[in-house]
Amino acid sequence: MDDLNDLRLALRSRFPLVIVESHEEAKVRKLVEKAARADELGFFIWSVADGLTRENFRYDVHLADNRFGTVGDHRSALGEPKGRTHVIDDTHELQAALRYIVKHGDAGVYLLCDAHPFLDDPVNLRLIKEIAHGYGERARTLVMLSPALDLPPDLARHAARFKLRLPDAAGIRALIKSEFDLYAIQNHGRRVTGSADALALLQQHLLGLCEEDVKRLISLAIRDDGELTMGDIARVLKSKQEMLANGTLEIEIDTGRMDQIGGMATLKRWLAQRRAVFAGEAAAQGLDTPRGVLLLGVQGAGKSLAAKTIAGAWGVPLLRLDFASLYNKFHGETERNLRAVLQSADAMAPCVLWIDEIEKGLSGEGDSDGGVSRRVLGTLLTWMAERKSRVFMVATANDISRLPPELLRKGRFDEIFFVDLPSTDARAEIFGIHLARRQLDAAKFDLAALAAAADGFSGAEIEQAIVSSLYEALADKQPLAAQHVIDELGRTRPLSVVMAEQVEDLRAWAAERTVMAG
């Protein structure tokens, strides 16, 4: 199936309303016209600028209707098929156009562009209902095209939704070839040059975008000098981050290695066993593609770092969903934002989708937030159950009491891991990692003594102790020594002491319900 067949199916489904949420107006216009012509349906377009017009109009059939007048050929600039176009007089206002459709409109497809600002008018809603109720007598389908559109419940029952597919890997390659060929034509036969590695990264980074945005970013990468470099790839990635889901989705590449995490041996082994199957490198009879993990644990214990290094170790992009920016005060916008994020993740597969502190986005109780949290949870659970793409979801959480029980049901995640405070050996490993990161020779430090002094400290608290010790050593004009760090640890009260009861309760809950990451 492709977009044209999907749309024809929607038009044949006998829904009087078809909703298309898209910024690609020119593409949707051409697609709707193709679908109408393929099924020999009349095709009309309304916009506040042009009013209601009929495309590819057979003038001889409607000669007697003096409401029709000719409109210019400016539509061809939008990439639409050329043909006789006639405007229906006095229909620039949506209400006037709807009244015309109710009274005179032939059977056919009516594309309404950007009608959403006018749907608060009860008269317009009533006219749309009359068109919908009269569908059985005269099959007039209203296709409503807007970047975002929510219908009131009494109209929603009459509507089907159609969504343009995002280009897949093959589609991206075809668009790159097309834009490269266009560059050569416009530059006297000069071909685009660049490394195979840069081209492969360009293809990967363009996944998850609509066709229009893909073309823009290809042009951004090559227009200045006709050469595709790693610097161009960085510009493309930055622009993509600005485009995707209005800032709700952050993209990171090359996010780290597993040896940058101290401890968590069980989690590391579990992930290593599944890497080849997720990458599609191993023929695994009877094995499903790994789908995701939930990481619970004490704050600062390394859950976020683990999420990042999974993507780095598996060599795929990391997509980070920011639940705070996902939520919107307008009805329906939050769910729409989430659907856009999940569609982008599917299109960018293989990738890791990281939802940090997931409990903050799903912890609304009852109707305290107007039911938004419940609808968001439903959207997320449906995607988790039905997705076919290679998107490995990593959800992290600190407060298990705020997680909805539906999310914890067996089968939602491949496994639920508990990330506890690091053991003595893990603490020694963590000290070594953070000292080396600051160009310090870990062999010159008594790691065993440091690990013993840091009993009850999380990985984040250990790192902060090293940072504070470095400042102290700098002030004393001395090189950092183990004693500086031990003294700093002695002055610090870790979270396991400050919030001892909560930490113990969390450990007790996890002991019988999760797999220990360490």
N, C-alpha and C positions, 0 to 999 in steps of 0.2 A: 504494500500500500504506500502511496505518496500523498502529498498535501492535496492535490487535485482530486484524487479518488476519495480521500477522507471528507473533503468539503462536499463533493457530490452526494456522498452517503448522508451527510448531515442535512442537505437540502431535500433529499428524498424521504427523510424520516418523518415528514409531515408535521414538523414543529414549525409554527408560524414565525418564531423568532430564533435567530442564530446569532450568538454572541461571539465576537472575535476580539480578543484583547491583544493588541500588537501596536508597535511603533512603526512597522513597515507598511505604511499606507499604500505606496505604489505597488508593492508586491501583492498585497491583499486585493487591491482593485483588479489587477490583471487576473488573479486567481479566480475571483468571484465571477468575472466576466467569462473566463474560459469555462467554468462550471455551468454557467447559465446557457452559454452557446452550445455546449456539448449535449445538454438535455433539451435544447430548442426552447428555452424559456426567455421571455422578455427581460431586459436588464436595465435597471434605472439606478442613478446615483443622486444622493442628496448631500449638499454641504451648504453651510450658511453663506458661503461666497457665491456659489453658482445657482442655488436653488435646486429643484428637482429636474433632472435631465434624463432623457432616454438615449442610450447608446446604441449605435448600429441600427438606427431607426429606419423603418421602411416607410418613407414619406407617402407613397401612393396609397397605402392602407389607411393612413390617418389624415388624409388631405382635408377632410371636412372639419377637423378639430382645430379651430383657430386659436386655441390656447398655446399651440406649439410655435416656437420661433427658433431660429438657427443660433447656435453658439459657435464660437471660433474653434480653431484647431489647436488651441493652447494645451489641450490634454496630452498631446503626443509628447510634450516635454516631460510629463510625469512617467513616461515609459508605457503608456496605455496603447492598445491597438488603435490605429486610425480608423475612422469610419464616420458616418453621418451621425452627428450628435445634435439633439434638439432640446431646448430648455422649455419647461412648462412655466408659463408666466405666473408671477406673483406667488412664488413658492419658496422664497428665501427664508421665511420663518418656518421652523419645524412644524408648528401647528397648522399652517396653511398647507404644507406638503402632505401632512397626515390626513387633513380633510380632503384633499384631492384624491389620495389613495383610497380613502373610504368611499368616496362618491363616484370617482371615474376610473380608478386604477385598474389596469388590466392584470390578469394573472401574470406572475413573473417574480423576479428577484429584485428587491429594493435595498441597495447598499446605503446605509445612513452613516455618514462620516462625522464623528465627534458630536453625537447627539446627547451625550451624557450630561452636559450642563443644563439641558432643558427638561430632564426627566423629573425634576421636582414639581413641575407644573401639573396639577391634577387633570387639566383638560388634555394635555398630551398623553398622560397615562390612560385616560379613558378612550382616546382615539386609537391608541395602540391595542387596547383590549378589544375594541370593535373589529379591528383588522384581524386579530387573532381568532376571535369568535366566528368570523365569517370565512375562515380558511376553507371549510368544507364546501362552501358554495363557489368561492373564487380563491384559488391557491396563490395567495400573495405572501411571499416570505420576506420579512424584514431582517436584513443582515446588519447588525449594529456593530460598527468598528470604532473602537476607542482604545487608548493606551491602558485604561482601567475602567471597568464598568460593573457596578453592582445593581441588580434589578430588585425592586420591591418584591416580596414573596408572591403577590397575586399575579405578577408578570413572570416570575422565575419559573413557575410551573409550565408555562407555554414555551420555554426556551431550551435550546440545545447549545452547548459550548463547543467551539472549534478552536484549536490551537495550532499554530504553525510549528512544524518540526524544526528543531535546530539542526544545522548541518552536521553530519557524522564525519568520520575521518576521511572517507572517500570524497565526500562533498567539499571538505576543507581543501584537499589536494586539488580538486577541480577548480575551486575558486582561486587558489594561489596561481595555478597555471594560467588561468584567464587574466588575472591582474598582471602577471609577469609578461604575458603576450601583449597586453594593452600598453605596458610601459615601453616595450620594444617598438611598437607602432608609433607611439608618440615621441620617441627619441631616435628616429632615423635608423631603426634596426638594432640599436644597442641593447644587448641582452643583460638581464640582471645577473650579477655574480654573487658568490658567497659560499661558505662552507656547508658541507652536508650536515654537520652538527647543528649549525644555526637554522637550517631549513627544517630539520626534525623538531627542534624546539619551537619554531614558529608554528608548525602544524599542531603541536601539542597545546600550545598556549591559546590557540584560536578556538579550540573546542569549548562549547558552552555558550557561544555567542550566536546571535542571529546573523543571517546572511549579510545584512546591511552593515553591521558592525565589523564583521569579518573583513569585508572589502575595505572599510576605512582603515583598519589596523594594518592590513597588507600594504596599503598605500603609504601609511605612516612610516613603515619599515624601509621602504625602497625609494621614496620620491626624492630625497635630498641628493643621493649620489648613485643610485642604482646598484648599491652593494648591500648585501644582507650580512650584518655583523652581530656579534654578541651584544654590542651596545644598542643596536636596533631592537634586539629581543628584550632587553631591559626596559626600553621605552614602551614596547608593546605590552609587556606585563603590567607596567604602571598604569597605562591607559585602560587595560582590561579591568584592573582592580577598581578603577573609578566608574566603569560602566556597569559592572555586575551587581544586580540586586540593590542598587542605590546604597552601596556601602555596607550592606548586611553580610557580605561574604568577602573574606580576605583570603588571598592566595599566597602561599609560600612555596618556594622551590628549594631543594637541597637543604632540608631542615635538620640534618644531624645523623649520627650513627648510634647504634646500640651500645657501643663501648663508651659513650658519653653518659650513660646511666649507671649509677652504682647500685648494686643489688638487683632485685626483681628477676632472679634467675628463672623462676617458673614461667613468668610472662615472656621473657626473652626466648625460652625454649619453645613455648607454644607458638609464638609468632614465627620463629625460624622454620618450624615444621609446616607452616601454611603459606610461606612466601611463594614457593614455586607454583602451587595450585592457584593462588590469587593472580600471579603474573601470567598464567596460562602456559607456563613452560613445561608442566608435568601433566601427562595424561593420567587423570585420576578417575578410574572407573567407580561410579557410585558415590563420588564425593562432590558436594556442592561447593561453589566458590565461597570462601570465607566472607561473612557478612558484617561482623562487627563485634566489639566488646564494650562493656560498661566498666569503667574504672572508678571504684569507690575508695574513699580513704581520707586520712587526716590531711588538713591543709598543709601545703608545702612539702608533701612527701614525694612528689615527682610525677603526679598524674599528667599534668600538662606537658612536661618534658617527654614523657613516654609517648603521648599522642603525636608529638612532633617527630620523634625519632622513628616511629613506625613508618611514616611516609618517607623519611630519608632512607631508612634501611631497605625499603621496598622499591625505592627509585621512582616514586610517583608524587604528583603535586599534593600539597596539603591545603584543604579548604577549611577555613575556620568560620563557623557561624556565630555571629554575635547576636544573642537573643535580645539584648537590650535595644539594639537598633532595629530589630525585626518588628517590634511592637509599634503599633500606630493607633492614634486616638480615633481614627475614622473607621466606621463599621466595615468589616470585610477586608481592610487593607492588610492586617497582620497575616491572615491566612493566605492572601494573595502573595505577599512577600515570601512566605515560607514555600509556597508552590514554585515560585520563581527560583528560589535557592535550590530546591530539590531537582528541578528541571535542569539547572545549570550543572549540578553535581553529576546527574545522569549523563549529560552530554560530554563532560570532561573525563569520564571514566577511561582508564583506571585511575582512581584517586582515593585519598583518605579524607572523609568528611568528619571534622572534629567539632563537636558541640560541647563547649566548655561550660561547666556549672549548669548542667541541663535542668536541675531542679528549679532554678530561678525563672525559667521560662514556662514551666509546666505546673507551678505550685498554686495557681489560683484556686480558691475553694468555692465550690458552688457557683453562685451567680455574682460573686464579689467583683469580678471584672467583666460582667456582662456575658459570661460564658466563653470569652475569647480563649482562655487556657484550655478548656475542654475541646474547642474546635481545633486549636493548634495541635493538641495531643492526637485527636482523631486523624488529622491530615498526616502527621508524622508516622503514626502506627500503620496507616494504610500504605504509605510509601515503603515502610520497612518490610511489610508483608509481601508486597506485590512487585518490588523492583527487580529487574532482570540485569541491570548494569553492574559492573565491577566497581562498586563504591563501597569501601570498607568504612563503616561508621564507628567512630570512637567517641563515646559520651563519657564525660567526667562529672563527678558529683562529690560534694563534701557532706551534705546533710541528707541522709537516707530517709528521714521522716517526712521530707517534703516531696519525695518522688511518688507519683501516682502508681498504685499497685499494678495497673495494666502494663506499665512499662517493664516491670520486673518479671512478668510471666515467662515461664520457660519457653524458649524458642525465639523470643524477641532479639536476644543477642546470642552469639555463639557461646560466650562465657561472660560471667561477672567476676571480676578480679577485685580483691581488696588490697590496696597499697598501704601497708602499715608503716610505722616509723622504722627506719633502717636498723638492721642487726649490727652487732659489733664489726663483723667483717665488711658489711656493706658500708658502714660509716668510714672505715679505713679506706675503702675504695673511693668513696665520695671525696674525702680529703685529698687523695691523690689526683683525682680528676680536676678539682678546683685549683689546686696549687699549680698543676701543669698548665692550666688555662691561663694563668698569670705569669707564665715563663719562670716558674720556680721549680727547682729540682726536688721532687717529692722524696727522693732517696735520702736527702739531707734532713728529713723530718722524722721524728718518731711517730709513725702513723698509728701504732698500737696505743701509745699513750694518748694521742689526740682522740682516737675512737673511744677510749675508756672515759675520757673527760666529757665527751659529747653524748653520753647515755641519755636517751629521751629526746634528743634533738632531731628535727627533720632535716632533709637535704637542704632546703632553702635556708634554714637557720644556721646550718654549718657554713654555707657559702657566706652568709652575712657576717658570721663570726670572723672568717678569714678577711673579708673586706675591712671590717672595723679594726682588726689587728694590724693590717697594712697601714692604715692611717696613723695608728698609734706608733708603729715602728718608724714611720716617716717623720713624725713629730719629734721622736727621740733621736733621729738621725742614726738609726741602727737598721741592719738587715733584719728581715722578719725571721723570728725564731719560734719554735714550737711553744715556748713558754708564753709568748705574746698571745697566741691563740688560746692556750689553756686558761690564761688569766681572763680573757674576754668571755670564754664559755662560763667561767665561774660567776661573772657579773650578770649573766643573762638568765632569765626564767623562760624556758621553752614553753611552747603551747601545751605540751603534754602535762605540764605542771599547772599552768594558768587555767586550763580547761580540762582538768583531769577527769572529772565525772563524765563530760561529754565524750571524751576520747575513749574511755573504758566502755561506755554504753555502745559506741560505734563498733568497737572491737568485739563485744559480746554478740551483737546482732550479726556481724559478718562471719563469726566463727562457724556458724551452722548453715550459712546460706551462700557463701562465696568461696572462690578458690584464692588462696593466698598468693600474691604476686611474687613474694620473696621466697 
